[in-house]
Amino acid sequence: MEVLREGAGELLGWMDPDEARRWMVEEKSRGLEDKRMPLREAVERFTKDGDYFAMGGFGHIRVSMAAIYEMIRQGRRNLKIAAKTAVHDVDILIGGEVVDTVECAYAFGHELRGLSPTGRRAAEGGRVKVVAEISNAGFQWRFKAAAMGLPFLPARVMLGTDTLRYSSAKVVKDPFTGKPLCLLPACYPDFAFIHVHRCDRYGNCQVDGTIMEDGELSMAAKRLIITTEEIVDEEEIRGAPDRTVIPHFLVDAVCEVPYGSHPGNMPGLYYSDEEHMAEWLRLSRTEEGVEEYMDRYVHSVEEFSEYVELVGGGEKMEYLRKLEYLQVPLEAPWRR
């Protein structure tokens, strides 16, 4: 195919699909193995400095915040993130000095809550670099190409935009129509965290509600760490096989972490903790405030259950559960 134009962005996460398949066969077991372990152990075993990684979920919804806090506690450094729709997660990672490189679809903001002081400060000061840009759909299709064992996926997104200019995509002449097509390179993250509603000890996962691109991401990631609200008996999973959105043979670790998406939203279980997010946005206006937040909520605890107690424990979580079902009024502290 004739290449008409190329984006100037750095190509991250790409592998020859045959090499990727060989790696998966050699490094990942397909057997029914008990993969339960503490989150601390999973982070120690399956993440390392300099890795390129992705988070499941979308925006502030169903993101494994427990995994993010654990990476900060363990002092991970120089990681590169596939920031497909990254908001509070990438902000905390930057504040915790875990991430220094961003491939960006959407980041450095908190949606209606406002822009991120931490992310903006880090990007403007050069401590964090944006090395490529891509659309939300483009990121999903990069994972899909990897899941399909293809080197790229053709699409018609980004054509004629500056997003293409700063991406790692290429534009080619379609041999059938002669029209331009955008080729989105496959993306194989070194690891990914996905937070789910429930799974069994083997890693067969169920998600209530939309799964976004997590199906494709689970097949693309070289290492997949599942954090889950609860581990259930395999018979419960087998009783509804159509609801298994991530099968066990893709999973490397299963970590039971109730409320693991806090302060984000877990559909059907708890609403986002707007009071806590407002506290972060207020403190993160200064580096001293970021340090205060990390000392209070990350470094002062050994595991996520202690963090949950710090932010209000069972009483706060019951309030967020009622809020999810519109049983109590929502206060909006970020508007004050």
Buried (B, 14 or more C-beta within 10 A) or exposed (E): EEEEEBBEBBBBBBBEBEEBEEEBEEEBEEEBEEBBBBBBEBBEEBBBEEBBBBBBBBBBBBBBBBBBBBBBBEEBBEBBBBBBBBBBBBBBBBBBBBBBBBBBBBBBBBEEBEEBBBBBBBBEEEEBEBBBBBBBBBBBBBBBBBBBEBBBBBBEBBBEEEBBBBBBBBBBBEEEEEEBBBBBBBBBBBBBBBBBBBBBBBBBBBBBEEBBBBBBBBBBBBBBBBBBBEBBEBEEBEEEEEBBBBBBBBBBBBBBBBBBBBBBBBBEBBBBBBBBBBBBBBBBEEEEBBEEBBEBBBEEBEBBBEBBEBBBEEEBBEBBBBBBEEEBEEEEBBEE
